[in-house]
Amino acid sequence: MSVLVYSESENGKLKKSSFETASYGKALSEKLESKLICTSFNCSDSELLNKYGADKIVNVESSNLKEFTAKTYSHALSQVIEKEDVSVVILSSSADAKYLGAYLAGITDSTYISNVVELPESINPFIVRRSCFTNKAFSSTEIGGDLKIISISSNSFGLKENSGDGILETLNIKEINTTFKVSNVEKQSGKVTIADADIVVSAGRGLKGPENWNMIEDLADVLGAATACSKPVSDMGWRPHSEHVGQTGKPVSSNLYIAIGISGAIQHLAGINSSKIKVVINNDPEAPFFKAADYGIVGDAFEIVPELISKLKSRQ
């Protein structure tokens, strides 16, 4: 039996989340006394997974896997699962991975559990701890069946190098049944993606217009962070929809989340609540975000942010 990690990639390169899922997978495989298999699709740097203890790396190559769809990726992954006698599949918490997990569970007649935050509390029965109620509580969930599929919350386990000497194998899949094609893929601009970011700098209508976003980008650059925005900002066209975070946008589980000029609507807070440290800058002391923040600064963002950037640059 083996543990299989789905290693996400973009433009042929592994995402940071792949190293966290591999770290988790290695720890779980040791607990289960089984081997760790990492699987990537059309990826050119799969060998990097050896740093995190992979016993075997399977890079699947197919012309049908150039763009992600839950159906094609699930059918390809199911072939690896059958070939390698897999008992547990580990996914990240990205939107793509969640679609993949649900579809894969359907075609393999298995159980899929999301938002797992740590290694299983018990192996027999198999019980995992997961966040629920928009990260306001935790539950212990027992998973049955021969095949178990879990996705781990971003930044919940961390990156833990565990050098291995895994065999790199290429698996060519010529045909994957599908009835549709991807017509357009929206790519997020910027140096760091929200999904892979340890730090996210987000702003709202308090910025007063898209012309003032340069200071948000400057702060993100000096911190090595991703930029994000509230729903009204993306709705007004100030920023692309790919940067919209919150319950109705992309969920954020960063180590540090900085909210600038965002009042803190309940939908926004629900989507970023699993971030470890939340910092708020707002000129309204009654803004709801202050109740959820770990640190808050009451003041004018147009004075505070440039000063913050200056201080950070002086320390570099």
N, C-alpha and C positions, 0 to 999 in steps of 0.2 A: 504493500500500500504506500501511497505517496501524497504529499501536499503539493498542490499546484497553485502558483502565483501568476495571475495575469498581469504582465508588465506593460503598462500603457506607454505609448510613444507618440510623438508628433513630428512630422516631416522626417521620419526615419530615425529620430533620436529619442532615447528614453526620457520620460518625465521624472521629476523628483519623487513623485508619488510611487513610482516603481521601486525605488530604493527603500521606502518605508514599508511597502507591502512585502518586499523580499526580507527585510529585517524581521518583520512579524512572522513571516512564513518559516524562517530559519528557527526561531525560538519555538514555534509550534511543532515543527517537524522533530526537534530534539525531544520535546515533551511526549510526542506520539511514537518516538523511536522509529521514524520513517525518513525517507529521503525528500529533499526539496527540489522541485522542478519549476523553473521560471520559464514562462512562455511569452514571446513577443511576436508581433506581426510586422513583417517587412522592415525590420530594424537593423541599422548598420553598426550599432555599438552595444549589442546584447552582452558581449563579454564583460562589460562593467558589472554585471550582476554577480560575477564571481567574488567581488569584494564583500558581498553580503551573504556568502555561504551557499550559493547554489550548487547542488550536486549534479544538476543537469540543466542545460539551457536549450530550449527548443525555439528556434526562430522560424515561424510559419511564413511561407512566401506564396502569394497568390495575387493575381491581377484584380481579383474581386475584393481585395482587402486594402485597397489604396485609401479609401475613405470609410470612416466608421458608420456601420449600421448595426443595430442590435441583432438583427436576423443573421446576417452573414458572419459576423464575428462569433455569435453563439454556436452556429453550426460548425465553424472551424475549430472552436475551442472544444466542442463535444468530441471531436475526433481525437484530440490530444488526450482528453480525459479517459476515453475508452482504451486508447493505446497504452497509457501509462498506469492504469489501475489506480486512479485517484480517489481519495476518500474525502478530502477537503479542498475547496477552491477558495482562494483569497483574492478579493478585489479591493480597489481603492474606493473612496466615497465620491468620486467625480460623477457628474450627471451621466456621462456615457457609461460608466461602470454600473450605475444603478439600473439603467435600461438593460444593459447586458445581463446583470444578475437575475433580473425578473424573467427575461426571455430564456436564459439558459436553464433556470429552474423548471420552466414549463416544458422544454423539450427533453429534459433528462429526468423528469418526474422526481425532483429533489426539493429540498428546503432552502430558501434564501432569507438571510437575516442581515439587515443593514445597521449602520451606526455602532458597530462593536468598538469598544474603547480599551480592551485589554485582553490578555491571553485567557483561555477558558478557565472558569473556576473549577470545572470538573471535566474529565475526559469520558468517563463512563458512569452515569449519562453525560452527554456532551452539553455543557451549560456555559453560555457566554453572557457577559455583562455588556449592556448596550444603553445608549442614551435615548431618552424619549421625551415626549411633551415639549418639543422645541428646546431640548437640552436642559430642561428644568428638573429632570428626574432620571433615575437609572432603573433598569429592570434586569432581572436574571432570567434568561430564556433558554429552555431546553430544546435542542435540535435533534430530531430523530432521522432515520433513514440511512441508507448506505453512503449517499453523497450529500455533503453539506456545503453550502455556498455562503460565504460571509464577506461583507465589506467593512473595512475599518475606517473610523473617523480620521480625518486629516489631522496630523500632528499629535495624535493620541499615543502613538508608540515611539516615534522618533526614528532616526537613522542610526543603525548599530552595525558597524563593519565587523565582518566575521569571515575572513578570507577563506575562499574555497578553491577548488580546482575542478570546477564542473565541466563536463563534456559539452561542447557546442555542437548541436545537431540542427540541420536545416530540413524542414518538412515542406515539401512542395504539394500544394493542393490545387489541382487544375480546375475543378468545378465545385461551386457552391450554389445550391438552388436559391434563387431570389427572383422576385417579380417586379422589382423597382430599382431605380438608380438614383444616386445622390446628384441633384441638379445644382446645388449651391452650398458652400460651407463658409460660415462667417468666422473669420479669424480675429482674435483679439490683438490689437496693436499694443506695442510697448515692450519693454525689456523683460519684465517679469509677469507671468500670468497669475490671475487670482487663485487658480487651483493649486499652483505650486508655491505660492508666496508664504514666507514666514511672517512678513509684515505687510499690512494693507493700509494705504492712505486713501480715505474716502471723503467725499465732500457732497454738499447738498445745495439747496437754493440760496443758502447764505453767501455763496460766492458771487451772486448777483448776475452772473453771465458767463458764457464760455470763454470770453476774452481774458478772464481772470484765472483760468485753470493752469497757467504756466507755473504759478507758485506751488500748486499741488504736485505737479510733475517734478518740479525742482526738489521738493521735500522727499518725494518718492525716490528720486535718483540718488540723493545723498544717503538714504536709508537702505537702498537696494530693495525697495518695496514695489508692490503692484498698486496701480491706481484703480479706484472704484467710485461709484456714485450711488445716490439714492434714486428711487423710481421716478419722482417728478423731473429730475435732471435729465434722465434718458428719454422720458416722454416728451420733453420740450426740445429734444435734439441737441442739447448742449454736449452730451457725451454719447458714445455708442452704446447700444443695448447690451453688448457683451460685458460692459462694466457695471451693469445694474446688479447690486447685491441686496439680499433681503429674502423674506419668505417667498415672494413672487419672482425673485431673480435668482442669482447664484448664491448658494450658502457659503459662508466664510467660517473657517476654523483655523485662523491664523494664530500665531503666538502673540502678535501685537496688532490691534486694530485701532487706527486713529480716525475719529470722525470729526470733520470740520464743517461747521455750518449746517449740521443735520439735527433736526429737532428730536427725532427718535420715535417715529410712529411705531406702533406695536408690530406691524408686519416687517419693518426693517430690523427691529431688535430681535425678532424671532429667528431671522436668517443669519445673524452674526453672533448670537448668544453663546455659541460654543468657542468663540475666540477666548484665549486665556487671559489676556490683559486688554482692557478697553480704555482708551483715552479720548476725552471729548473736549473740543474747543468750540464755545458758543457764547454769544453776547447776551443770551437770555438765561438768567439763573434758574428760571422755572422750566426750562426745556426738559421733557421727560427722559432724555438720554442720560442726564446726570444721575438719575436713580439707578441706572444699570451700569454706570461707569466705575472703573477702579480708580481712575484719576480724572479730574475735571478742571478745566481752566475757563473762567468766565472773563470774556473780553473780546475785542475786535480781532477777528482772524487776520485781517489785512495788516495788523500791527504785530500780532503774535507769531504767525507763521514765518514771515521773513526773518524775524529775530531768531527763531528756532533754527532755521536753515543756516544762518550765520554762525550760531554757536556750534552746530554740528560740524560744519565745514572747518571751523577753527580747531577741532579736535582730531581731524583726520591727518 
